[in-house]
Amino acid sequence: MKRELYFLPLLLLSLSLIVLLSACKKDSQSTVKEYNKPSIGIIETKDTRYESCIHWYGFDGKKVGEMQLKYANLGSDFYSPQKIKDDVYLIPEGLGNQKDTKKVIRMNLKSLEIEEYPFSNIALNHTTVIENRIYAINTLNNATYLEFYDRKSKQNKHIVRKSSHINSIIPIDNMVVSFREVDDENPEKKIIFMEVYNRDLKLKYAKNITDYGIPGEDYCEDKNFFYLPVAFTAEYKNTGKILKINKKNFNIEEEIGVPEIKPDRIYIHNGEFLITDYDPVDGSGTSVMRLTPGGKKKIIDLKTSLSLTYIFKGYFIVANDKIIQIHDIKDFKLIKKIPLKDKDDSYTSAILLRNP
């Protein structure tokens, strides 16, 4: 009888704690949905466990909620999530020593609902989207697989490029543009191809662009052209240029020299380029170059690592493992600093933006 009397309060206490913890988790996510102002989402992820968290902050610096997700290596500072209207697409690579999560996820930034799309191979490292098709690449045993998943037919299709590595893929006018490195007889040099595929992955155009250098992971575009940052030559020597490429014929129309920086992310804002000076391999670089159409340059040091950046209306947002900084895009004056907890077993992998 005494044992039963002792057990009953413990049971009630345990149930109360479970309900309380569940309510806290639910409330944390619901507060994000209920927040009726723009908010910044910072993904914190791990490569040792299937644990990720999206921390959401208002532009006043106050935390408005968070989302716990069971993914490892969700996102990367080597590529930007592709945002299409209210959807954002990300790769959860899986554990660092395995990278065996064979999927791309789509998060709706209004509802915060997540949908998963299956792929055939492990080690996915870059994704892009054209209408109902989600494309992704991976390299295994010195062969690169370019694959798409069709949301309507729920079917996959892939092609294989042997003895090569595709650095990135981008969507240009319903075409998939890839940048592929091929081994050369000289081990210190790569042969680089720009290749253009239609939606069904049929090769439509190919150009050897070795003499121009190795395009980075990012791009921007206007009505007639798209622009690629290039930080390294095919021999892996430093260079600094932007390639201006015609969308109709894929001719490289101009090389815009920016030797003062290692160009990483590139944006067009109010008719001028904003280019980050950052090396994702060694984590160096804290400056942004403002480049006008007439060639006038101005470099602004933001005094923090530019591993992640985002433009929203009149704001330039920077994030890394230690801090979020919100700058006025007109003069890059610092508006707000939001310190982040630096944890040894996790890293900050992406910036998201909700705009209710």
MOUR-V315958 format. One record per pair of residues at least 24 apart in sequence whose ideal C-beta (glycine too) atoms are under 10 Angstrom apart, sorted by the first residue. I is the first residue (numbers start at 0). J is the second residue. Records with the same first field share a line. If there is no record, write none. Layout:
BEGIN
I=J / J
END
This chain:
BEGIN
24=65 / 66 / 67
26=64
27=52 / 54 / 55 / 62 / 63 / 64 / 65 / 66 / 67
28=53 / 55 / 64 / 65 / 66 / 67 / 111
29=64 / 111
30=55 / 62 / 63 / 64 / 65
31=55 / 62 / 63 / 64 / 65 / 66 / 111 / 353 / 355
32=63 / 64 / 109 / 110 / 111 / 353 / 355
33=63 / 64 / 355
34=61 / 63 / 64 / 353 / 355
35=355
36=63 / 353 / 354 / 355
37=311 / 312 / 314 / 352 / 353 / 354 / 355
38=62 / 63 / 64 / 108 / 351 / 352 / 353 / 354 / 355
39=63 / 309 / 311 / 314 / 316 / 318 / 323 / 325 / 335 / 337 / 350 / 351 / 352 / 353
40=64 / 65 / 66 / 87 / 106 / 108 / 111 / 309 / 318 / 349 / 350 / 351 / 352 / 353
41=65 / 307 / 316 / 318 / 319 / 323 / 337 / 339 / 347 / 348 / 349 / 350 / 351
42=66 / 68 / 70 / 73 / 74 / 75 / 80 / 89 / 307 / 318 / 345 / 346 / 347 / 348 / 349 / 350 / 351
43=73 / 74 / 320 / 339 / 340 / 342 / 345 / 346 / 347 / 348 / 349
44=68 / 70 / 71 / 72 / 73 / 74 / 75 / 89 / 91 / 92 / 345 / 346 / 347 / 348 / 349
45=70 / 71 / 72 / 73 / 94 / 95 / 342 / 344 / 345 / 346 / 348
46=71 / 72 / 73 / 92 / 93 / 94 / 95 / 96 / 97 / 98 / 344 / 345 / 346 / 348
47=71 / 72 / 94 / 95 / 96 / 344 / 345
48=94 / 344 / 345
49=73 / 91 / 93 / 94 / 100
50=344 / 345
51=89 / 91 / 345 / 348 / 349
52=345
53=106 / 111 / 349 / 351
54=323 / 337 / 339 / 340 / 347
55=111 / 351 / 353
56=318 / 323 / 325 / 335 / 337 / 339
57=335 / 337
58=311 / 314 / 316 / 325 / 334 / 335 / 337
59=325 / 334 / 335 / 337
60=323 / 325 / 334 / 335 / 336 / 337 / 338
61=337
62=337
63=353
64=111
66=106 / 111 / 113
68=104 / 106 / 113
70=100 / 102 / 104 / 113 / 115
71=95 / 97 / 98 / 99 / 100
72=97 / 98 / 100 / 124 / 346 / 348
73=100 / 104 / 348 / 349
74=104 / 307 / 346 / 347 / 348 / 349 / 350 / 351
75=124 / 125 / 216 / 279 / 306 / 307 / 346 / 348 / 349
76=216 / 263 / 264 / 277 / 279 / 282 / 304 / 305 / 306 / 307 / 308 / 318 / 319 / 320 / 346 / 347 / 348 / 349 / 350
77=124 / 125 / 166 / 167 / 215 / 216 / 217 / 263 / 279 / 280 / 306 / 348
78=124 / 125 / 126 / 127 / 166 / 167 / 168 / 215 / 216 / 217 / 279 / 348 / 349
79=216 / 217 / 218 / 264 / 307 / 308 / 309 / 349 / 350
80=104 / 106 / 126 / 309 / 348 / 349 / 350 / 351
81=105 / 125 / 126 / 127 / 128 / 133 / 134 / 169 / 170
82=106 / 108 / 128 / 309 / 351 / 352
83=127 / 128 / 129 / 130 / 170
84=108 / 109
85=109 / 110 / 353 / 354
86=114 / 128
87=128 / 349 / 351 / 352 / 353
88=114 / 116 / 126 / 127 / 128 / 133 / 134 / 135
89=113 / 126 / 348 / 349 / 351
90=118 / 122 / 123 / 124 / 125 / 126 / 135 / 136 / 137
91=115 / 123
92=121 / 122 / 123 / 124 / 137 / 348
93=121 / 122 / 123
97=121 / 122
98=122 / 123 / 124 / 137
99=123
101=135 / 137 / 146
102=133 / 135 / 148
103=127 / 128 / 133 / 134 / 135 / 146 / 148
104=133
105=133 / 150
106=351
108=351 / 352 / 353 / 354 / 355
109=353 / 354 / 355
111=353
114=150
116=147 / 148 / 149 / 150 / 153 / 155
117=148 / 153 / 155
118=144 / 146 / 147 / 148 / 155 / 157
119=144 / 146 / 148 / 155 / 156 / 157
120=144 / 146 / 157 / 159
124=164 / 165 / 166 / 167 / 216
125=165 / 166 / 167 / 168 / 169 / 177 / 216
126=168
127=167 / 168 / 169 / 170 / 171 / 175 / 176 / 177
128=170
129=170 / 171 / 172 / 173 / 174 / 175 / 197 / 198
130=170 / 173 / 198
131=198
132=156 / 170 / 173 / 175 / 198 / 199 / 200
134=168 / 169 / 170 / 175 / 177 / 196 / 198 / 200
135=168
136=160 / 164 / 165 / 166 / 167 / 168 / 175 / 177 / 179
137=165
138=163 / 164 / 165 / 166 / 180
141=182
143=177 / 179 / 180
145=175 / 177 / 179 / 194 / 196 / 200
146=200
147=175 / 196 / 198 / 199 / 200
149=198
156=199 / 200
157=200
158=196 / 199 / 200 / 201 / 202
160=192 / 194 / 202
163=189 / 190 / 191 / 192
164=189
165=192 / 194
166=191 / 213 / 214 / 215 / 216
167=214 / 215 / 216 / 217 / 218 / 227
168=194 / 196 / 216
169=214 / 216 / 217 / 218 / 219 / 220 / 225 / 227
170=198 / 218 / 220 / 225
171=195 / 218 / 220 / 224 / 225 / 244 / 246 / 249
172=220 / 225 / 246 / 247
173=197 / 198
174=198 / 203 / 204 / 246 / 249
175=199 / 200 / 203
176=204 / 214 / 218 / 225 / 227 / 244 / 246 / 249
177=202 / 205
178=208 / 213 / 214 / 215 / 216 / 218 / 227
179=205
180=209 / 213 / 233
181=207 / 209
183=209 / 233 / 234
185=233 / 234
187=233 / 234 / 235 / 236
188=232 / 233 / 234 / 235
189=213 / 231 / 232 / 233 / 234 / 235
190=233
191=229 / 232 / 233
193=227 / 242 / 244 / 249 / 251
194=249
195=249
203=249
204=248 / 249
205=249
206=244 / 249 / 250 / 251
208=233 / 242 / 244 / 251
209=233 / 234
210=251 / 254
211=238 / 240 / 242 / 244 / 251 / 254
212=236 / 237 / 238 / 239 / 240 / 242 / 254
213=238
214=242 / 244
215=261 / 262 / 263 / 264 / 265 / 277 / 279
216=263 / 264 / 279
217=262 / 263 / 264 / 265 / 266 / 274 / 275 / 308
218=242 / 244 / 264 / 265
219=264 / 265 / 266 / 267 / 268 / 272 / 273 / 274
220=244 / 246 / 265 / 267
221=246 / 267 / 270
222=246
223=247 / 252
224=252 / 253
225=249
226=253 / 255 / 262 / 265 / 266 / 267 / 272 / 274
227=251 / 262 / 265
228=255 / 257 / 260 / 261 / 262 / 263 / 264 / 265 / 272 / 274 / 275
229=254 / 255 / 257 / 261 / 262
230=257 / 260 / 261 / 262 / 263 / 276 / 277 / 278 / 279 / 280 / 284
231=261 / 278 / 280
237=261 / 278
238=262
239=274 / 276 / 288
241=265 / 272 / 274 / 290
255=290 / 292 / 294
256=294 / 296
257=288 / 290 / 296 / 298
259=286 / 288 / 296 / 298
260=284 / 286 / 287 / 288 / 290 / 296 / 298
261=286
262=288 / 290
263=305 / 306 / 308
264=305 / 306 / 307 / 308 / 309 / 310
265=290
266=308 / 309 / 310 / 315 / 328
267=310
268=310 / 313 / 315 / 328
269=328 / 329
271=295 / 297
272=296
273=299 / 308 / 310 / 315 / 328 / 331
274=298
275=301 / 305 / 306 / 307 / 308 / 315 / 317
276=300 / 301 / 305
277=304 / 305 / 306 / 307 / 308
278=305 / 306
279=305 / 306
282=306 / 319 / 320
285=317 / 319
286=331
287=315 / 317 / 326 / 328 / 331
289=328 / 330 / 331
297=331
299=326 / 330 / 331 / 332
300=331
301=326 / 331 / 333
302=333
303=333 / 336
306=346 / 347 / 348 / 350
307=347 / 348 / 349 / 350
308=350
309=349 / 350 / 351 / 352
310=352
311=350 / 352 / 354
312=352 / 354
314=352
316=350 / 352
317=350
318=347 / 348 / 349 / 350
319=346 / 347
320=345 / 346 / 347 / 348
321=347
322=347
323=347 / 350
END
